[in-house]
Amino acid sequence: MTAPKPQTDGTPKRPRVIAIVNQKGGVGKTTTAVNLATALAAAHVPVLLIDFDPQGNASTGLGIDQRQRGTGIYQVVLDEVPLASAIQRTAIPGLDVISSSVDLSGAEVELVSGVEREHRLRLAIAQARLRYEYILIDCPPSLGLLTVNALVAADSVLVPLQCEFYALEGLSHLIRTIERVKRSLNPALEIQGLVLTMFDRRNNLSEQVAADVRGHFGAKVYDTVIPRNVRVSEAPSHGKPVLLYDLRSPGAQAYIQLAAELLKRERQR
């Protein structure tokens, strides 16, 4: 893995933490997390992907078999192990992962009475010496305690939004949750951007939804859109990001463009 240069005092630069969030399932959230992380790593930007969804789909999509997962994010948030000891390398140079499993589904119940329950992930990241430029958190499709932990730990939020009729339904709830977390738990939290997914140029509805979203959120919406593409859908069953499965596919090329646009926004920030 190519590490960023340390600061002059020898301390690694603090990674930029981005939570990838949408409480609706089936919007391309995990697909975006896996392929954006892969595209950043391909651009020689060291990335850690935290699979924070009990379904563990991001781990599967990076080829981490259930039997290989062992210590993961569940043990980290319960303070059983330090975050660094749960990191696994992937087949992609520059991209590491902390895996998830169904055990994580019990963490919300176990954390309810815990001390600093909303801050477990933030503290785990803060206490680790990490040489990544970015940490991406793939959140569960809900707005429970796990997602709140991710929002408290994050610098910013990336929201994948499918180009379908109900795209804006529920988004206002997510925005309110982000604002509540910002007011009471993480004043620095910001919306990094919204990414339109499952875009079909043959479908007038996709164009209309895209226009509506851009009308509501303006420059917060990425120029890059992720097309509805069968190669993107096939890739996880082979344990690969679409960039490895079929680099020339429209989906893979879109995620390369998205990574470039994200890095441009981050430089401008």
C-alpha positions in Angstrom: 0.0 0.0 0.0 1.3 3.5 -0.9 1.1 5.6 2.2 0.8 9.4 2.3 3.8 11.3 3.5 3.8 11.9 7.2 3.7 15.4 8.7 6.9 17.0 9.7 6.5 16.0 13.3 6.4 12.3 12.3 2.7 12.0 13.0 0.5 10.5 10.2 -1.9 13.0 8.6 -5.5 12.5 9.9 -7.6 10.8 7.3 -10.7 12.5 5.9 -13.7 10.5 7.0 -16.7 10.2 4.7 -19.9 8.4 5.6 -21.9 7.0 2.7 -25.5 7.1 3.9 -29.0 6.5 2.8 -31.6 4.8 5.0 -33.4 3.4 1.9 -32.1 0.1 0.7 -31.4 -0.7 -2.9 -30.1 2.7 -3.9 -26.5 1.7 -4.8 -25.0 2.7 -1.4 -22.7 -0.3 -0.9 -21.9 -0.4 -4.7 -20.9 3.2 -4.4 -18.8 2.6 -1.3 -16.9 -0.3 -2.8 -16.3 1.2 -6.3 -15.5 4.7 -5.1 -13.0 3.3 -2.7 -11.5 1.2 -5.5 -11.3 4.1 -7.9 -9.6 6.3 -5.2 -7.0 3.5 -4.6 -6.5 3.2 -8.3 -5.6 6.9 -8.3 -2.9 6.2 -5.7 -5.0 7.6 -2.8 -4.7 5.2 0.2 -8.2 4.3 1.4 -9.7 2.3 4.3 -13.3 1.1 3.8 -15.2 0.4 7.0 -18.1 -2.0 6.3 -20.6 -0.8 9.0 -23.6 -2.7 7.6 -24.5 -5.9 9.4 -25.3 -7.4 6.0 -21.6 -7.3 5.2 -22.1 -6.7 1.5 -19.1 -4.4 1.1 -16.9 -7.1 2.5 -18.3 -9.6 0.1 -17.9 -7.1 -2.8 -14.2 -6.9 -2.1 -13.8 -10.6 -2.0 -13.6 -11.1 1.7 -15.1 -14.5 2.4 -17.3 -15.0 5.5 -14.7 -17.5 6.9 -11.9 -15.0 6.5 -13.5 -12.1 8.4 -12.5 -12.9 11.9 -12.0 -9.7 13.9 -14.1 -7.0 12.4 -15.9 -3.7 13.2 -18.2 -5.4 15.7 -15.3 -6.1 18.0 -14.0 -2.5 17.5 -17.2 -0.7 18.5 -17.6 -2.9 21.5 -14.1 -1.9 22.6 -12.8 -5.4 22.4 -10.0 -4.6 20.0 -8.3 -1.5 18.6 -9.4 -0.5 15.2 -5.9 -1.1 13.6 -6.0 -4.8 14.5 -9.2 -5.3 12.5 -7.8 -4.0 9.2 -7.5 -6.5 6.3 -5.8 -6.0 3.0 -7.8 -6.5 -0.2 -6.7 -7.5 -3.7 -6.6 -3.8 -4.6 -3.3 -2.1 -3.8 -3.9 0.9 -1.5 -7.4 -0.3 -0.4 -7.9 -1.9 3.0 -11.1 -3.0 4.7 -12.6 -3.6 8.1 -15.2 -6.2 7.6 -18.6 -6.7 9.0 -20.8 -9.7 9.8 -24.3 -10.4 11.1 -22.9 -10.0 14.7 -23.0 -6.3 14.1 -26.8 -6.3 14.1 -26.7 -6.9 17.8 -24.4 -4.0 18.5 -27.2 -1.4 18.5 -28.8 -3.2 21.4 -25.6 -3.8 23.2 -24.5 -0.2 22.9 -27.8 1.3 24.2 -26.6 1.5 27.8 -23.0 2.0 26.9 -20.9 5.0 27.8 -20.4 7.4 24.9 -22.5 5.1 22.8 -22.7 7.5 19.8 -19.0 8.1 19.9 -17.6 4.6 19.7 -16.5 4.7 16.1 -15.1 8.2 16.3 -13.0 7.3 19.3 -11.7 4.1 17.7 -10.6 6.1 14.6 -9.1 8.9 16.7 -7.0 6.5 18.8 -5.6 4.6 15.8 -2.4 5.7 13.9 -3.6 5.4 10.3 -1.8 6.3 7.1 -4.8 6.7 4.8 -5.9 9.8 3.1 -9.6 8.7 3.2 -11.8 6.5 5.3 -15.1 5.6 3.7 -17.9 4.2 6.0 -20.6 2.1 4.3 -23.5 2.6 6.6 -26.5 0.3 7.2 -29.8 1.2 5.4 -31.4 2.7 8.5 -31.0 5.7 10.8 -30.3 3.8 14.0 -27.4 4.0 16.4 -24.8 2.5 14.0 -25.5 5.2 11.4 -25.4 7.9 14.2 -22.0 6.5 15.1 -20.8 6.9 11.5 -22.2 10.5 11.3 -20.4 11.4 14.6 -17.2 9.9 13.3 -17.4 11.5 9.8 -16.2 14.8 8.5 -18.8 14.7 5.7 -21.7 12.7 4.3 -22.0 11.3 0.7 -25.6 10.4 -0.2 -26.3 8.0 -3.1 -29.8 8.7 -4.5 -31.5 6.4 -7.0 -33.1 8.0 -10.1 -36.6 6.6 -9.3 -40.0 8.0 -8.4 -39.4 7.8 -4.6 -35.9 9.3 -4.7 -36.7 12.4 -2.6 -39.0 10.5 -0.3 -37.2 10.0 3.0 -34.3 12.3 2.0 -35.7 15.1 4.1 -35.7 12.7 7.1 -32.0 11.9 6.4 -31.2 15.6 6.1 -32.9 16.3 9.5 -30.9 13.5 11.1 -27.7 14.9 9.8 -28.7 18.4 11.1 -29.5 16.9 14.5 -26.2 15.2 14.7 -24.4 18.4 13.6 -26.2 20.4 16.3 -25.6 18.1 19.2 -22.8 15.7 18.5 -20.6 16.7 15.5 -20.6 20.5 14.7 -18.1 20.0 11.9 -20.3 17.6 9.9 -21.3 18.6 6.4 -22.9 17.2 3.3 -20.1 16.4 0.9 -22.5 15.7 -2.0 -25.3 13.7 -3.5 -24.7 11.1 -6.2 -27.4 10.1 -8.6 -27.4 6.3 -9.2 -29.2 3.8 -11.4 -29.6 6.5 -14.1 -31.2 5.3 -17.3 -31.0 7.8 -20.2 -33.7 5.9 -22.1 -36.1 6.7 -19.3 -37.7 10.2 -19.0 -38.3 9.5 -15.3 -34.5 9.4 -14.7 -34.1 12.8 -16.4 -37.0 14.3 -14.4 -35.7 12.9 -11.0 -32.2 14.3 -11.8 -33.7 17.7 -12.6 -35.8 17.7 -9.4 -32.8 16.7 -7.2 -30.5 19.3 -8.9 -33.3 21.9 -8.4 -33.5 21.2 -4.7 -29.8 20.8 -3.9 -27.9 22.6 -6.7 -24.2 22.3 -6.5 -24.3 19.7 -3.8 -25.3 17.2 -6.5 -22.4 15.6 -8.4 -22.1 16.1 -12.1 -21.2 12.5 -12.5 -24.2 10.1 -12.6 -23.9 6.3 -12.1 -25.8 4.6 -14.9 -27.9 1.5 -14.5 -25.5 -1.1 -15.8 -25.6 -4.9 -15.7 -21.9 -5.2 -15.2 -22.2 -3.2 -12.0 -24.9 -5.6 -10.8 -22.8 -8.7 -11.7 -19.5 -7.7 -10.1 -20.4 -8.4 -6.4 -21.3 -12.0 -7.2 -17.7 -12.5 -8.3 -16.3 -10.8 -5.2 -14.9 -7.9 -7.3 -15.5 -4.2 -7.7 -16.8 -3.4 -11.2 -13.4 -1.7 -11.9 -11.8 -5.1 -11.7 -14.7 -7.0 -13.2 -15.0 -4.9 -16.3 -13.0 -1.7 -16.4 -14.4 -0.6 -19.8 -18.0 -0.8 -18.7 -20.0 2.4 -18.3 -20.4 1.7 -14.6 -16.7 1.4 -14.0 -15.9 4.5 -16.0 -18.6 6.5 -14.1 -17.0 5.5 -10.7 -13.6 6.6 -12.0 -15.2 10.0 -12.9 -16.9 10.2 -9.5 -13.6 9.6 -7.7 -11.9 12.4 -9.8 -14.8 14.8 -9.0 -14.7 14.0 -5.3 -10.9 14.7 -5.2 -11.5 17.9 -7.0 -14.2 19.0 -4.5 -11.9 18.0 -1.7 -9.1 20.2 -3.1 -11.4 23.1 -3.5 -12.7 22.7 0.1 
